[in-house]
Every structure is written in C-alpha cells, then in structure tokens.
C-alpha cells in the first residue's frame, strides 16, 4: 500500500499540473481572442496568485524532508515569483504590460512539465520523454520568464515611487530603493537558479549513458 505522504504528493502535484494547464489556457485564450498580449493578468492573474501562495508548501516539503529538494532553491524561486506578483498586484499601471504575458506563459509552460514529472514519479514510473522535457525545457523557458520578471519590476519603479502602499524597511529604506537594489542583484540570483538547473540536468540525464556502458 502506498505511503500516505506519497499519496499526498501525488494529489498535490496532479492538482498543480491541472491548475497550471488552466493558467496557460487562460493566458493564451486571451491572446487569441483579443490579438493582444495585455489581457494575461485579467485572465489568469488571480489563479496564478493563489497557486503561488500554495507553492510555499514546496518549501515546507523540502524543510521536513518530504522531498529531497532542500530549502534554499525552492525558497529562492518561490520568493522571486511571490515578490513579482506582489509588485504586479499593487501596481495597476503595469498589469497590462507585455512582460506579464511573457512571464505567465513561461511559468505555466514550465509547470505543466514539472508537476506531471513529479506526479509520475510518485506513481513509481515516469516516461523518459517527460523526464527529458523536465530537465531540458528550462533552457528555453527560464530566460524569458526571468526577463519578464525583471522587465516588469523595472516598469513598476516610477509608480512604486509615487505610492504609499509599499512599506519601508529597516533604517528607513524605502521600498522604491529596495526595488532598485533588487533589480541590480536579480540577474545574479536568476543566474544562480539557472546554473543550478543545469547541474540538476547533468545529474538526472547524465546517468543514462553511464548505465548503458556497464
């Protein structure tokens, strides 16, 4: 009989896969129906925001050893996306930016590959082509997703400066200045995640040729 934790992970990953497929469909259907890229947030923003909140569970999964991912990289990815969505929800002036469409599509495509891969592994057998996609598609999908996040935060800067919605940090550091510092650091943080994915790819896909030689 499967362990309760395995059944939980199977249910979690399956539901996330379906939900992200809906997000992708909503984002693309908005583009197809309007022939414009400015409707992605109106179509899929609320659902993506909810799913992002739920994804904090993945940090907890790593922290308690339910999955072998650890905490650092899941937390970095979650925090980056959560911050992007926080800025997006608070800054109405940029919600119709093309950067939102680019980011939402890149995220959704990544997740409709990642979550089925996890779900199949929970069942004990994952098709090799899904594993290959899981550790290859990021090469194409991560750069536009990261660029979209950075672009939107840059676009939001003048509006963040004018509004009092955003909090001040320690020592009187304004959110506007925090965002400026973050934009300088963001490419390096994104590169760290990107290189981590290449390391995972070598680990997961590099095993097969060795096994065949034996």
matplotlib code that plots the C-alpha trace (Angstrom):
import matplotlib.pyplot as plt

x = [0.0, 1.4, 2.6, 0.2, 2.9, 3.3, -0.5, -0.4, 2.4, 0.6, -2.6, -0.7, 1.4, -1.6, -3.8, -1.0, -0.5, -4.1, -4.3, -1.2, -2.7, -5.7, -3.5, -1.7, -5.1, -6.4, -3.3, -3.3, -7.0, -6.9, -4.2, -6.1, -9.4, -8.1, -5.0, -3.2, -0.9, -2.3, -5.1, -3.0, -3.3, -7.1, -7.5, -5.1, -3.7, -5.9, -5.4, -1.7, -1.5, -3.4, -1.2, 1.9, 0.7, 0.0, 3.5, 5.1, 4.2, 7.1, 9.5, 8.0, 8.2, 11.9, 12.4, 10.7, 12.4, 9.2, 11.1, 14.9, 14.9, 16.1, 15.0, 17.3, 16.5, 12.7, 12.7, 14.6, 12.2, 9.1, 10.3, 11.2, 7.8, 5.9, 7.6, 6.9, 3.2, 3.2, 4.5, 2.1, -1.0, -0.1, 0.9, -2.2, -0.4, 1.8, -0.8, -1.4, 2.3, 3.6, 6.0, 3.1, 2.1, 5.7, 6.2, 2.8, 3.3, 6.9, 5.8, 2.8, 4.7, 7.4, 4.8, 2.8, 6.0, 7.4, 4.3, 3.4, 7.0, 6.7, 3.3, 4.5, 7.5, 5.1, 3.4, 6.8, 7.3, 7.9, 8.0, 11.5, 10.3, 8.7, 11.9, 13.9, 11.5, 11.6, 15.4, 15.6, 12.7, 14.0, 16.9, 14.4, 11.7, 13.8, 15.4, 12.1, 10.5, 13.4, 13.5, 9.7, 10.0, 12.9, 11.2, 8.0, 9.8, 11.7, 8.5, 6.9, 9.7, 8.2, 4.7, 6.2, 8.0, 4.7, 2.5, 2.4, 1.1, 4.6, 6.2, 9.5, 12.2, 14.8, 16.8, 14.2, 15.0, 12.1, 10.5, 11.5, 15.2, 14.9, 13.4, 16.3, 18.9, 16.9, 17.0, 20.8, 21.0, 18.2, 20.2, 22.8, 20.1, 18.4, 21.7, 22.3, 19.0, 19.6, 23.0, 21.5, 19.1, 21.9, 23.6, 20.4, 20.1, 23.6, 22.8, 19.4, 20.1, 23.8, 23.2, 21.7, 24.7, 26.9, 24.4, 24.3, 28.1, 28.0]
y = [0.0, 3.4, 5.6, 8.4, 11.0, 9.6, 9.8, 13.4, 14.3, 12.6, 14.6, 17.9, 17.6, 16.4, 19.3, 21.8, 20.3, 20.7, 24.2, 25.4, 24.0, 26.1, 29.2, 28.5, 28.1, 31.3, 33.3, 32.0, 32.2, 35.9, 36.5, 34.5, 36.3, 39.8, 39.5, 41.4, 40.5, 42.9, 40.6, 37.9, 39.4, 39.9, 36.4, 34.4, 36.7, 35.7, 32.0, 32.3, 34.4, 31.7, 28.9, 30.8, 31.1, 27.4, 26.7, 27.7, 24.2, 23.1, 25.0, 23.2, 19.8, 20.3, 21.6, 18.5, 16.0, 15.0, 15.6, 15.8, 19.3, 21.0, 24.6, 27.1, 26.9, 26.3, 29.3, 31.4, 30.6, 31.0, 34.3, 35.7, 34.8, 35.9, 39.3, 39.7, 39.1, 41.4, 44.3, 43.4, 43.3, 46.6, 48.4, 48.6, 50.7, 47.7, 44.9, 45.2, 45.1, 42.5, 41.4, 39.9, 37.8, 36.6, 35.7, 34.0, 31.8, 30.9, 30.0, 28.0, 26.0, 25.2, 24.0, 21.9, 19.9, 20.0, 18.8, 15.9, 14.7, 14.8, 13.1, 10.3, 9.8, 9.5, 6.6, 4.9, 5.3, 8.4, 8.3, 9.1, 11.9, 13.8, 13.5, 14.8, 17.7, 18.4, 18.9, 20.4, 22.8, 25.2, 26.1, 27.9, 28.8, 30.3, 33.2, 34.8, 34.2, 35.8, 38.7, 39.2, 39.4, 41.9, 44.0, 44.4, 45.4, 48.0, 49.3, 49.5, 51.7, 55.1, 54.0, 52.4, 55.7, 57.6, 55.3, 54.8, 51.2, 49.7, 49.5, 51.0, 48.7, 48.9, 52.1, 54.0, 52.1, 52.8, 50.1, 52.0, 51.9, 48.3, 47.5, 49.4, 47.3, 44.1, 44.9, 45.1, 41.8, 40.0, 38.9, 37.2, 35.5, 34.3, 33.1, 31.1, 29.3, 28.8, 27.2, 25.0, 23.7, 22.8, 20.9, 19.0, 18.2, 16.7, 14.7, 13.4, 12.9, 12.2, 8.9, 7.0, 6.8, 5.5, 2.8, 1.6, 1.3, -1.0]
z = [0.0, -0.9, 1.9, 3.0, 2.2, -1.3, -1.9, -0.7, -3.0, -5.9, -5.2, -4.7, -7.9, -10.0, -8.9, -9.5, -13.0, -13.9, -12.4, -14.3, -17.5, -16.9, -16.3, -19.6, -21.4, -19.9, -20.9, -24.4, -25.0, -24.0, -26.6, -29.3, -28.7, -28.4, -30.7, -27.9, -25.0, -22.4, -21.0, -19.3, -15.8, -16.1, -17.4, -15.2, -12.6, -9.6, -10.2, -10.6, -7.4, -5.5, -6.9, -5.9, -2.3, -2.3, -3.7, -0.4, 0.7, -1.5, 0.7, 3.7, 1.8, 1.4, 5.0, 6.6, 4.2, 2.4, -0.9, -1.4, -2.9, 0.3, 1.2, -0.4, -4.1, -3.7, -1.4, -3.8, -6.7, -4.5, -3.1, -6.6, -8.0, -4.9, -5.0, -8.7, -8.1, -5.1, -7.2, -10.0, -7.8, -6.1, -9.3, -11.6, -14.2, -15.3, -15.2, -19.0, -19.8, -22.3, -19.6, -17.7, -20.7, -21.3, -17.6, -17.2, -20.3, -19.4, -15.8, -17.0, -19.6, -17.0, -14.5, -16.9, -17.4, -13.9, -12.0, -14.2, -13.9, -10.1, -10.2, -12.4, -10.1, -7.2, -9.1, -9.4, -13.2, -15.3, -19.1, -20.3, -22.6, -19.7, -17.7, -20.7, -21.0, -17.3, -17.4, -20.9, -21.4, -18.7, -21.1, -23.3, -20.7, -17.8, -19.7, -20.9, -17.5, -15.7, -18.3, -17.9, -14.1, -14.3, -17.0, -15.1, -11.9, -13.8, -15.4, -11.9, -10.4, -11.2, -9.9, -6.8, -6.0, -6.1, -4.0, -0.2, -0.5, -0.3, 3.2, 4.4, 5.6, 8.3, 8.7, 6.7, 3.5, 1.1, -0.9, -4.0, -3.1, -2.1, -5.5, -7.2, -5.3, -6.0, -9.8, -9.6, -7.8, -9.6, -12.7, -10.5, -8.4, -11.6, -13.0, -9.8, -10.2, -13.9, -13.3, -10.6, -13.1, -15.4, -12.6, -12.0, -15.7, -15.7, -12.6, -14.0, -17.7, -17.5, -15.6, -18.5, -20.9, -18.0, -17.2, -20.8, -20.9, -17.9]

ax = plt.figure().add_subplot(projection="3d")
ax.plot(x, y, z, "-o")
ax.set_aspect("equal")
plt.show()
